[in-house]
Amino acid sequence: AGKFVLIVGFVKEPAFAGEMNGVDVHVTARDKKPIEGVEKTLHVTVLKEDKSVVLPLRSKYKEPGRYAGYFLPTKAGAYTFIFEGTINGTPVNEKFTTADGKFHEIEEPVQFP
């Protein structure tokens, strides 16, 4: 995202349908210094098939530069995250998808017994 680095995944991996989770993002400058205050200027849209939800980001306690947007994924498969807003005044519009294989898709849980 321009002069910033966004590392994106799920809060809990592996991620399972029906289990509370969320999008996790680590925001740093190119020199790897964490960027704080992003929760005030950036949000994430989660897409699954023809459904979407816009989530606010929350800073993670005692983890500078780490943010999460929490949701309950109800279906297995590919999810897309679109980050929009600004980071320190720089416009951001970045898309990440599990379908590109850079992080895992939501899986069906194994139920036993």
Secondary structure as UniProt FT lines:
FT   TURN            2..3
FT   STRAND          4..10
FT   TURN            17..18
FT   STRAND          21..29
FT   TURN            30..31
FT   HELIX           38..40
FT   STRAND          42..48
FT   TURN            49..50
FT   STRAND          51..56
FT   STRAND          58..59
FT   TURN            61..62
FT   TURN            64..65
FT   STRAND          66..71
FT   STRAND          80..87
FT   TURN            88..89
FT   STRAND          90..97
FT   HELIX           98..100
FT   STRAND          106..107
//
